[in-house]
Amino acid sequence: MKMYLISDNIDTQTGMRLAGVEGIVVHELDELVKALDQALLDREIGVLLITEKLGKMVSERIKDIKMNYHTPLIVEVPDRHGTGRAADSITKYVREAIGLKI
């Protein structure tokens, strides 16, 4: 299985290519939807990386994929501008997922 990146900027794509991860840069919603559909059709892709900015554009679709598809695993990654997540996002995620306050 391989990793694949859908990014909104060339810098993130270049960094991932240096690590051996192929990908595509998109800017418009229709390009993003097409790239996401193509990635879902490729059975070799086990992990799909998507920048947070793009992830927000198709958040409902990503939720659907996470709930209804076995592969690929979708991971939202920060781009060169940093993360858009709150400081306690991991603890909030654990609290929502299992109801445990840490």
MOZIUR-V350342 format. One line per field, one symbol per residue. burial: + if it has 9 or more other ideal C-beta (glycine too) atoms within 8 Angstrom, else -. A space follows every 10 residues. Layout:
burial = ???
//
This chain:
burial = -++++++++- -++--++--- +-+-++---- +++-++--++ ----++++++ +++++--+-- ++--+----- -+-+-++++- ---------- -+-++----- --
//
